[in-house]
Amino acid sequence: MAVADDLSFDPWDPAFVSDPYPAYAELRARGRVIYYEPTDQWLVPRHADVSALLRERRLGRTYQHRFTHEDFGRTAPPAEQEPFHTLNDHGMLDLEPPDHTRIRRLVSKAFTPRTVEQLKPYVRRLAGELVDGLVAAGGGDLLSDVAEPLPVAVIAEMLGIPESDRAPLRPWSADICGMYELNPAEEVAARAVRASVEFSEYLRELIAARRKEPGEDLISGLIAAHDEGDRLTEQEMISTCVLLLNAGHEATVNATVNGWQALFRNPDQLAALRADHTLVPSAVEELMRYDTPLQLFERWVLDEIEIAGTTIPRGAEIALLFGSANHDGEVFRDPERLDLTRQDNPHISFSAGIHYCIGAPLARIELAASMTALLEKAPTLALAAEPRRKPNFVIRGLEGLSVTV
């Protein structure tokens, strides 16, 4: 059994958070599964194992469909965190079949290939307008001026959230997502609880309004499905909407700024992209791989499992290291090199198995739209100041990305 007690893997070390990839290489060299005492987790750093375990039914995002906290050897969350856990635990990302299957089937109707394809003109137009604003100002913060507004507007439009109500969405999301970090502090939990209460209250009122006056939006669709006997509770509707908003923009926002920072640091690749815009699709995939927005995905061991001769008992938690898997030299040739022409690119930034990101096709459209608009309308885009990285490890992003045009 390998134990990570002498490695540079440290999710709370700013130097590690700034660049975790050398530490990942150490983990992959150490073994296929490593126990990490500070978080009481088993780290899985290699691509083949991460990919296989994402599809492993002996693991689950939750255990409460089969066990109580006590049966599973775990302590129930503090009572004061109940609003967050109620909200989080009823979203399909943290559910297992049959509840996961039922909710995903309903939500997938809003993400059919045809529906997503129909969104392309709207996404491209909005991306163009946002970049026009950036150019007119001579530059600004790529994060707040382009990366954030685009996916937030798209998912809010799909849900049917009026423009006048959208200002709190990003702050609510950021506060809730703070709970996905490893061992979150009490003040982080308090902010997540407050955001969960406020966001839930807002959606409860919006659902009531849509019951009276249905529209063509996803919330109206979920209400209709409930009324037709598909057994979607109001809490499941609320949790689904919050999940779609959080997951629907967090990855896209962070992939955008992480990606452009990587391009600025690799001027040869940026020059190649500016010379040939047909590289955009492969560039999107490579940038998602190169600096992964979601670094870690947790799973519970529902039934004892063996990995590389190490038995992981029921009740343990496994941390699948997406960022490490995406830099595995067994799968990616010269993985530390940014290569926008990379064709064989089976990155797992969108996960896999039943929890594969339902919005991945839409995220790809958004990333391609903003990148294309910036290449066409801001061909001299340049970094204005060295960006500060957020202190978070699990959800990897920047505080901002100051640019000039």
C-alpha positions as CSV (number, residue, x, y, z in Angstrom):
1,M,0.0,0.0,0.0
2,A,1.5,3.4,-1.1
3,V,1.0,6.3,1.3
4,A,1.3,9.9,0.2
5,D,3.3,11.1,3.2
6,D,6.5,12.3,1.5
7,L,5.2,13.7,-1.7
8,S,4.6,17.3,-2.9
9,F,0.8,16.6,-3.3
10,D,-0.7,19.2,-0.9
11,P,-4.1,20.7,-1.9
12,W,-3.6,23.6,0.6
13,D,-0.2,24.7,-0.6
14,P,-0.4,27.7,-2.9
15,A,2.7,26.4,-4.8
16,F,0.9,23.1,-5.5
17,V,-2.3,24.8,-6.4
18,S,-0.4,27.0,-8.8
19,D,1.0,24.0,-10.7
20,P,-0.1,20.6,-9.4
21,Y,1.2,18.6,-12.5
22,P,4.7,17.8,-11.2
23,A,3.1,16.4,-8.0
24,Y,0.8,14.3,-10.1
25,A,3.8,12.8,-12.0
26,E,5.2,11.8,-8.6
27,L,1.9,10.1,-7.7
28,R,1.7,8.2,-11.0
29,A,5.2,7.0,-10.4
30,R,4.4,5.9,-6.9
31,G,1.5,3.6,-7.8
32,R,-2.0,3.2,-9.0
33,V,-3.7,3.9,-5.7
34,I,-2.2,6.0,-2.8
35,Y,-3.8,6.6,0.7
36,Y,-3.8,10.3,1.6
37,E,-4.4,10.7,5.4
38,P,-5.2,14.4,5.5
39,T,-8.5,13.9,3.6
40,D,-8.9,10.1,4.4
41,Q,-9.1,9.3,0.7
42,W,-7.5,6.9,-1.7
43,L,-5.9,8.9,-4.6
44,V,-6.1,7.4,-8.1
45,P,-3.8,9.2,-10.4
46,R,-3.6,7.1,-13.6
47,H,-5.8,7.5,-16.7
48,A,-6.7,3.8,-17.1
49,D,-7.8,3.5,-13.5
50,V,-9.7,6.8,-13.4
51,S,-11.6,5.9,-16.6
52,A,-12.4,2.4,-15.4
53,L,-13.5,3.5,-11.9
54,L,-15.9,6.2,-13.3
55,R,-17.8,3.2,-14.8
56,E,-17.5,1.0,-11.7
57,R,-20.9,0.2,-10.1
58,R,-19.2,-0.8,-6.8
59,L,-18.6,2.9,-6.4
60,G,-21.2,5.6,-6.0
61,R,-21.5,9.4,-5.7
62,T,-23.7,8.7,-2.7
63,Y,-24.2,5.8,-0.3
64,Q,-27.5,6.9,1.2
65,H,-29.6,4.9,-1.3
66,R,-28.2,1.8,0.4
67,F,-26.8,2.7,3.8
68,T,-27.4,5.0,6.7
69,H,-24.4,7.2,7.8
70,E,-24.0,4.9,10.8
71,D,-24.1,1.7,8.7
72,F,-21.5,3.1,6.4
73,G,-19.2,4.1,9.2
74,R,-19.6,7.8,8.5
75,T,-20.7,10.8,10.6
76,A,-23.8,12.7,9.5
77,P,-23.1,16.3,8.4
78,P,-23.6,19.0,11.0
79,A,-27.2,20.0,11.4
80,E,-26.5,23.6,10.5
81,Q,-25.3,22.4,7.0
82,E,-28.7,20.8,6.2
83,P,-29.8,23.3,3.6
84,F,-26.7,22.7,1.5
85,H,-26.9,18.9,1.8
86,T,-30.6,18.9,1.0
87,L,-30.0,20.9,-2.1
88,N,-26.9,19.0,-3.2
89,D,-28.1,15.5,-2.4
90,H,-31.2,15.8,-4.6
91,G,-29.3,16.7,-7.8
92,M,-28.5,14.0,-10.3
93,L,-24.8,14.4,-9.9
94,D,-25.0,13.1,-6.4
95,L,-27.7,10.4,-7.0
96,E,-27.4,6.8,-8.1
97,P,-30.0,4.7,-10.1
98,P,-32.9,4.6,-10.1
99,D,-33.3,8.2,-9.0
100,H,-30.4,9.4,-11.2
101,T,-31.8,7.5,-14.2
102,R,-35.2,9.1,-13.8
103,I,-34.0,12.7,-13.4
104,R,-31.3,12.4,-16.1
105,R,-33.9,11.1,-18.6
106,L,-36.1,14.1,-18.0
107,V,-33.2,16.7,-18.2
108,S,-31.7,15.0,-21.3
109,K,-34.7,16.1,-23.3
110,A,-33.3,19.7,-23.0
111,F,-29.9,18.6,-24.2
112,T,-30.7,16.6,-27.3
113,P,-28.2,17.1,-30.2
114,R,-30.9,19.0,-32.1
115,T,-31.7,21.3,-29.2
116,V,-28.1,22.1,-28.5
117,E,-27.4,22.6,-32.2
118,Q,-30.3,25.1,-32.3
119,L,-28.5,27.1,-29.6
120,K,-25.5,27.8,-31.7
121,P,-26.6,31.0,-33.3
122,Y,-27.6,32.5,-30.0
123,V,-24.3,31.5,-28.3
124,R,-22.2,32.8,-31.2
125,R,-24.2,36.1,-31.3
126,L,-23.8,36.6,-27.5
127,A,-20.1,35.7,-27.6
128,G,-19.6,38.2,-30.4
129,E,-21.4,41.0,-28.5
130,L,-19.4,40.3,-25.3
131,V,-16.1,40.4,-27.2
132,D,-17.2,43.6,-29.0
133,G,-17.6,45.2,-25.6
134,L,-14.2,44.1,-24.6
135,V,-12.7,45.5,-27.8
136,A,-14.5,48.8,-27.5
137,A,-13.1,49.2,-24.0
138,G,-9.6,48.5,-25.2
139,G,-9.4,45.5,-22.9
140,G,-10.5,44.5,-19.4
141,D,-11.0,41.3,-17.4
142,L,-11.6,38.4,-19.7
143,L,-13.1,36.5,-16.8
144,S,-15.9,38.9,-15.9
145,D,-16.3,40.5,-19.3
146,V,-16.6,37.4,-21.5
147,A,-15.9,34.0,-19.7
148,E,-18.6,34.4,-17.0
149,P,-21.5,36.2,-18.8
150,L,-21.7,33.8,-21.7
151,P,-22.4,30.4,-20.1
152,V,-24.4,32.0,-17.3
153,A,-26.7,33.7,-19.8
154,V,-27.0,30.5,-21.9
155,I,-28.0,28.3,-19.0
156,A,-30.3,31.0,-17.4
157,E,-32.0,31.3,-20.8
158,M,-32.5,27.6,-21.0
159,L,-34.0,27.5,-17.5
160,G,-36.2,30.6,-18.1
161,I,-34.6,32.8,-15.5
162,P,-35.4,36.5,-16.4
163,E,-32.4,38.7,-17.2
164,S,-33.4,41.0,-14.3
165,D,-32.9,38.1,-11.8
166,R,-29.5,36.9,-13.0
167,A,-27.1,39.0,-11.0
168,P,-27.0,36.8,-7.9
169,L,-26.6,33.5,-9.9
170,R,-22.8,33.6,-10.2
171,P,-22.2,34.6,-6.5
172,W,-24.6,31.9,-5.3
173,S,-22.9,29.3,-7.5
174,A,-19.4,30.3,-6.3
175,D,-20.4,30.0,-2.7
176,I,-22.1,26.6,-3.1
177,C,-19.2,25.3,-5.1
178,G,-16.9,26.2,-2.2
179,M,-18.2,23.1,-0.4
180,Y,-16.7,20.8,-3.1
181,E,-13.2,21.6,-2.0
182,L,-11.3,19.2,0.3
183,N,-12.1,19.8,4.0
184,P,-13.9,23.1,3.6
185,A,-13.6,25.6,6.4
186,E,-16.5,26.6,8.6
187,E,-16.9,30.0,7.0
188,V,-17.0,28.4,3.5
189,A,-19.7,26.1,4.7
190,A,-21.7,29.0,6.2
191,R,-21.6,30.8,2.9
192,A,-22.6,27.7,1.0
193,V,-25.6,27.2,3.4
194,R,-26.7,30.8,3.0
195,A,-26.5,30.6,-0.8
196,S,-28.4,27.3,-0.8
197,V,-31.2,28.9,1.2
198,E,-31.4,32.0,-1.0
199,F,-31.1,30.1,-4.3
200,S,-33.7,27.5,-3.3
201,E,-36.2,30.2,-2.1
202,Y,-35.8,32.0,-5.4
203,L,-36.3,28.9,-7.5
204,R,-39.3,27.9,-5.4
205,E,-41.0,31.2,-6.3
206,L,-40.0,30.9,-9.9
207,I,-41.4,27.3,-10.1
208,A,-44.7,28.6,-8.6
209,A,-44.8,31.3,-11.2
210,R,-44.2,28.8,-14.0
211,R,-46.9,26.6,-12.7
212,K,-49.4,29.5,-13.3
213,E,-47.8,30.6,-16.6
214,P,-45.8,27.9,-18.3
215,G,-43.2,28.9,-20.9
216,E,-40.9,27.1,-23.4
217,D,-38.1,26.8,-20.8
218,L,-36.7,23.8,-19.0
219,I,-38.3,24.6,-15.6
220,S,-41.7,24.5,-17.3
221,G,-40.7,21.3,-19.0
222,L,-39.8,19.7,-15.6
223,I,-43.1,20.9,-14.1
224,A,-45.0,19.3,-17.1
225,A,-43.1,16.1,-16.6
226,H,-44.0,16.0,-12.9
227,D,-47.7,16.7,-13.7
228,E,-47.6,13.8,-16.3
229,G,-46.6,11.4,-13.5
230,D,-42.8,11.3,-13.9
231,R,-42.5,11.7,-10.1
232,L,-40.1,14.7,-10.0
233,T,-40.4,16.3,-6.6
234,E,-40.2,20.1,-6.1
235,Q,-36.9,19.6,-4.3
236,E,-35.5,17.5,-7.2
237,M,-36.6,20.3,-9.6
238,I,-34.8,22.9,-7.4
239,S,-31.7,20.8,-7.0
240,T,-31.6,20.0,-10.8
241,C,-31.8,23.7,-11.7
242,V,-29.0,24.6,-9.3
243,L,-26.8,21.8,-10.6
244,L,-27.4,22.8,-14.2
245,L,-26.5,26.3,-13.5
246,N,-23.4,25.4,-11.4
247,A,-22.1,22.7,-13.6
248,G,-23.4,24.5,-16.7
249,H,-21.0,27.4,-16.3
250,E,-18.3,26.6,-13.7
251,A,-16.3,24.3,-16.1
252,T,-16.8,26.6,-19.1
253,V,-15.8,29.8,-17.2
254,N,-12.6,28.1,-15.8
255,A,-11.8,26.3,-19.0
256,T,-11.9,29.7,-20.8
257,V,-9.5,31.6,-18.5
258,N,-7.3,28.6,-17.9
259,G,-7.1,28.0,-21.6
260,W,-6.2,31.6,-22.5
261,Q,-3.6,31.7,-19.8
262,A,-2.1,28.6,-21.3
263,L,-2.1,30.2,-24.7
264,F,-0.4,33.3,-23.5
265,R,2.3,31.1,-21.9
266,N,2.7,29.1,-25.1
267,P,3.0,31.9,-27.7
268,D,3.9,29.4,-30.5
269,Q,0.6,27.6,-30.0
270,L,-1.3,30.9,-29.9
271,A,0.4,32.1,-33.1
272,A,-0.6,28.8,-34.8
273,L,-4.2,29.2,-33.7
274,R,-4.3,32.8,-34.9
275,A,-3.0,31.7,-38.2
276,D,-5.5,28.8,-38.6
277,H,-8.9,29.2,-37.0
278,T,-9.8,25.7,-38.1
279,L,-7.7,24.5,-35.1
280,V,-10.4,25.8,-32.7
281,P,-12.2,22.4,-32.2
282,S,-9.0,20.5,-31.3
283,A,-7.7,23.5,-29.3
284,V,-10.8,23.4,-27.1
285,E,-10.1,19.7,-26.4
286,E,-6.4,20.2,-25.8
287,L,-6.9,23.2,-23.5
288,M,-9.5,21.2,-21.5
289,R,-6.9,18.4,-21.1
290,Y,-3.9,20.6,-20.5
291,D,-5.3,22.6,-17.5
292,T,-8.3,20.7,-16.3
293,P,-11.1,22.8,-14.7
294,L,-12.3,20.0,-12.4
295,Q,-9.2,18.4,-10.9
296,L,-10.8,15.8,-8.7
297,F,-14.0,13.7,-8.6
298,E,-15.0,11.8,-5.4
299,R,-16.6,8.4,-5.2
300,W,-17.7,6.2,-2.3
301,V,-16.8,2.5,-2.1
302,L,-20.2,0.8,-1.8
303,D,-18.7,-2.7,-2.0
304,E,-15.1,-3.7,-1.2
305,I,-12.9,-3.3,-4.3
306,E,-9.3,-4.2,-5.2
307,I,-7.0,-1.9,-7.1
308,A,-3.6,-3.1,-8.0
309,G,-3.5,-5.6,-5.2
310,T,-4.8,-3.1,-2.6
311,T,-8.2,-3.9,-1.0
312,I,-10.2,-0.7,-0.5
313,P,-13.0,-1.4,2.1
314,R,-16.6,-0.5,2.0
315,G,-17.1,3.0,3.4
316,A,-13.8,4.4,2.1
317,E,-13.7,7.4,-0.3
318,I,-11.8,7.4,-3.6
319,A,-10.5,10.6,-5.2
320,L,-10.2,10.3,-8.9
321,L,-7.6,12.8,-10.1
322,F,-8.8,14.1,-13.4
323,G,-5.9,16.5,-13.8
324,S,-3.4,13.8,-13.3
325,A,-5.1,11.3,-15.6
326,N,-5.1,14.0,-18.3
327,H,-1.3,14.2,-18.1
328,D,-0.6,10.4,-18.0
329,G,2.2,9.6,-20.4
330,E,0.8,6.1,-20.9
331,V,-2.1,7.7,-22.8
332,F,-0.9,11.1,-24.0
333,R,2.3,11.6,-26.0
334,D,4.5,14.3,-24.4
335,P,1.6,15.2,-22.0
336,E,3.3,18.3,-20.5
337,R,3.4,20.0,-23.9
338,L,0.5,22.0,-25.1
339,D,-0.3,20.8,-28.6
340,L,-3.4,22.3,-30.3
341,T,-3.1,19.8,-33.2
342,R,-3.3,16.8,-30.8
343,Q,-5.8,14.4,-32.4
344,D,-5.8,11.3,-30.1
345,N,-7.1,13.1,-27.0
346,P,-9.2,10.9,-24.8
347,H,-9.2,13.4,-21.9
348,I,-11.7,12.8,-19.1
349,S,-12.5,16.4,-18.2
350,F,-16.2,15.8,-18.7
351,S,-16.1,12.6,-16.6
352,A,-17.4,9.2,-17.9
353,G,-20.0,6.6,-17.2
354,I,-23.5,7.5,-16.0
355,H,-22.2,10.8,-14.6
356,Y,-20.7,11.9,-17.9
357,C,-21.4,15.7,-18.2
358,I,-24.8,16.0,-19.8
359,G,-23.9,19.6,-21.0
360,A,-20.6,18.7,-22.6
361,P,-21.8,19.4,-26.2
362,L,-23.1,22.8,-25.1
363,A,-19.9,23.6,-23.2
364,R,-17.9,22.8,-26.3
365,I,-20.1,25.2,-28.4
366,E,-19.6,27.9,-25.8
367,L,-15.9,27.5,-25.6
368,A,-15.5,27.4,-29.4
369,A,-17.8,30.5,-29.8
370,S,-15.9,32.7,-27.3
371,M,-12.5,31.5,-28.7
372,T,-13.5,32.2,-32.3
373,A,-14.9,35.6,-31.4
374,L,-11.7,36.6,-29.6
375,L,-9.5,35.4,-32.5
376,E,-11.6,37.3,-35.1
377,K,-12.4,40.5,-33.2
378,A,-9.4,40.8,-30.9
379,P,-6.4,39.4,-32.9
380,T,-3.9,41.3,-30.8
381,L,-5.3,40.2,-27.5
382,A,-2.5,40.2,-24.9
383,L,-2.0,39.6,-21.2
384,A,-2.0,42.9,-19.3
385,A,-1.0,41.5,-15.9
386,E,0.1,38.2,-14.4
387,P,-3.2,36.6,-13.1
388,R,-3.8,35.3,-9.6
389,R,-4.9,31.8,-9.3
390,K,-7.9,31.0,-7.0
391,P,-6.8,29.2,-3.9
392,N,-9.2,26.3,-4.7
393,F,-7.8,23.0,-5.8
394,V,-10.8,20.9,-6.9
395,I,-12.3,23.5,-9.1
396,R,-9.3,25.1,-10.8
397,G,-9.6,28.7,-12.0
398,L,-8.3,32.2,-11.9
399,E,-9.4,35.3,-9.9
400,G,-9.3,37.2,-13.1
401,L,-7.5,37.5,-16.4
402,S,-6.6,41.1,-17.3
403,V,-6.1,41.7,-21.0
404,T,-5.4,44.4,-23.5
405,V,-6.7,44.6,-27.1
